[in-house]
Amino acid sequence: MSASPAQLDRLAYRRHQTLLSVLVAAASTLVLGVLLVVAVTGAPGWDRVRESFLDPAVARESLPDVLRGLWLNIRLLFFCAIGALTLGLVIALLRTLRGPVFFPVRLLATGYTYTFRGLPLIIVLYVMTLGLPGLRLQGMPSTLVLGGTALVITYSGYLAEVFRAGIESVHPSQLAAARSLGLTYRQTMRFVVLPQAVRRVAPPLLNDTVALQKDVGLVSLAGPIDAVRAAQIHTAETFNYTPYIVAGVLFVLLAAPLIAVTDWVTLRAARRQS
Amino acid sequence: MTVLSCHGVRKVFGDQVVLDGLDLDVSEHEVVALIGASGSGKSTLLRCVNLLEELDDGTIHLDGEHITDPRVDPDKVRQRIGIVFQAYNLFPHMTVLENVTLAPVRVHGVPRTAARAQALEWLGRVGLADKAYAYPDRLSGGQQQRVAIVRALVNSPRLLLLDEVTSALDPELVGEVLSMIRDLKSDGVTMVLATHEMGFARQVADRVCFLDGGRVLEQGPPEQVFAEPAEARTRQFLSRIIEAGRL
């Protein structure tokens, strides 16, 4: 069956409109780009800024050290993300337990989320990396492990609340359906509530992981050299800020895939809702 | 043989008395329809029987066992009772087959392959074999409700509770669910159903109970309750239903 003249006309009109909007977008992007370049490079101090922030020689020289530092960031991110997600989920589950036996557990879990969401990360870091070793106990782990633990403690407080929001967003009728089939509370959580809850809060969970990626570098306050700290050391030697730009670009590149995944998951979740 | 026996059941929400000393006995293979105005406690009674609500007084026995004794494990009781809800309550993150096999595998310890075969057989019987691997949101309301009924039935419950199972359905989808319930009756499944479908209650029920003021005000065979109601409240209720064109 062939389309009616009216439908053909509609299709032709839409094609024309699409072409037009692509051309307009290209033109406006070009104009804005040229304006930005002219404004920045035409500024009176542009040459001095270029020398101290965008020196190719300095960039090349600092790159190996900054990369070494970034490797530390990546390793820390990997283990801290797993640790914080796991601990966060456990705390969220403890907060949802009902019954008088679990009162102290609930109280502890609630206190935990209140305390570590309120306490600045840097203070937790100092207490863990400088305070704890001061006790001179046997078998004290390395500064890196202690710093990582501080990150896990702080971030699990946030992630626990995200998980809890997800758990509470599952409609009570789902619980009723599961319990009426004879599933226990634990089975209901595991097979019915959590799968739905985690899917729903995946975007904010990943969002917090992106934030964690930038905060893992703070362990350098206690000694270990991450990418930003490596850049700082180079800058202190040369009085040239290019290493910071190098580190910054690497951080953005590292975050890009994680952010892309977050966007994709969010989009998929939105599609599912409709 | 008496499967279900409710005695003096009382349930209060805040200062609203929903069930006020209700008595009800259901024999094996019997189909009992609960009718009554919205808020007369039909759904609440079903939820109490399934221990989803706690009683404020009275007792409920299932096969002679006192199930509202607080020392009884409610999970064990619910394994013997199936319930189907007005809004289906299928698990949206599971396929139809996963919905149906969850309880047999996790609760009743049926091997996975056996549970799948049994589920597929049931789905075939109700004409949903081709939907086994679909997610609930791809199904029509009538199909979802039939899956929900199958999900309850695969566990071979002693008692099946149906809570307004057609109230959320488009009129043209009501028939397929009702004909499924009619088949269950001929299979001898013991059922208690809360319903607004008077025509259906008349066809399928062995006994109709009219709930009013938190009690069974009047009960009997459908032809008696619908044709010559003894109580004024029942007559009033039925005449309103007739006015609305639902009988």
Chai-1 contact restraints between the chains, C-beta under 6 A:
chainA,res_idxA,chainB,res_idxB,connection_type,confidence,min_distance_angstrom,max_distance_angstrom,comment,restraint_id
A,S173,B,N89,contact,1.0,0.0,6.0,A-B,restraint_1
A,A176,B,L52,contact,1.0,0.0,6.0,A-B,restraint_2
A,A177,B,N89,contact,1.0,0.0,6.0,A-B,restraint_3
A,S180,B,N50,contact,1.0,0.0,6.0,A-B,restraint_4
A,S180,B,R78,contact,1.0,0.0,6.0,A-B,restraint_5
A,S180,B,I83,contact,1.0,0.0,6.0,A-B,restraint_6
A,L181,B,A103,contact,1.0,0.0,6.0,A-B,restraint_7
A,G182,B,D75,contact,1.0,0.0,6.0,A-B,restraint_8
A,G182,B,R78,contact,1.0,0.0,6.0,A-B,restraint_9
A,G182,B,Q79,contact,1.0,0.0,6.0,A-B,restraint_10
A,G182,B,V107,contact,1.0,0.0,6.0,A-B,restraint_11
A,L183,B,V107,contact,1.0,0.0,6.0,A-B,restraint_12
A,T184,B,D75,contact,1.0,0.0,6.0,A-B,restraint_13
A,Q187,B,R106,contact,1.0,0.0,6.0,A-B,restraint_14
A,V192,B,F91,contact,1.0,0.0,6.0,A-B,restraint_15
A,P195,B,H93,contact,1.0,0.0,6.0,A-B,restraint_16
A,Q196,B,H93,contact,1.0,0.0,6.0,A-B,restraint_17
